[in-house]
Amino acid sequence: MILRAVDLRKVYGQGESSLEILKGASLEIERPQTVSIMGRSGCGKSTLISLLAGLDVATSGEVEILGKSLRKLPARELNSFRARNIGVIFQQFHLLEHLTAFENVRLPLDLNGIGGRAGGADRLARETLEKVGLGHRLDHVPDQMSRGECQRVAIARVLVMRPALVLADEPTGSLDVKTGKEVIDLIFRLAESEKIALVMVTHDPGVAERCERHLFMEAGRLLASKPASLQ
């Protein structure tokens, strides 16, 4: 089992001013496959991604990745486990502006003590940038690259850790249509070649249809069929 999320609930605030964002969302992914999640803005999709990634803690419910409960892991162990097994692709690239593409991609390897001997980290970073078509941009900083190229660097930074699960939250939301299509094509191609489980939050029905499974979120709940509000 790659991912098991059971009855996730997220409530902000207390008493009469409390706001329930998730109302019992559950999801299981047993093998590498692609899963789309669609829903209106504000329905809880990004909150769900944060909980699945271990970036936030559910008010109640359980998230297990590769059989490990994220809630039960001590903070330091959680950070290490998340870095090695869960990748997140956001709308914004979150690259370090003073680092080159090569340095941005190598950074998670350095932070987690991976491939440090005999230039292993260098090789992994270089190979991963080549996979996303940026072998010629190794020494460029973000300001010297296009937005599409920056998103490719962000994708490479995720993939260099060889995660079992990648969560993509509207990864083309800040890109133009042509560049967005190229990035989506790249994500799906790499998910297949690297045998990664991919959960893709999207507003684009065309992108959703490319996934093997289609889920819909409405009012904080995950549904297997399209609700009337999205018809």
Beta strands, then each sheet from edge to edge (+ up, - down):
strand 1: 3-12
strand 2: 19-29
strand 3: 34-38
strand 4: 60-65
strand 5: 68-69
strand 6: 86-89
strand 7: 165-169
strand 8: 197-201
strand 9: 213-218
strand 10: 221-223
sheet 1: 2+ 1- 4+ 5-
sheet 2: 6+ 7+ 8+ 3+ 9+ 10-
end
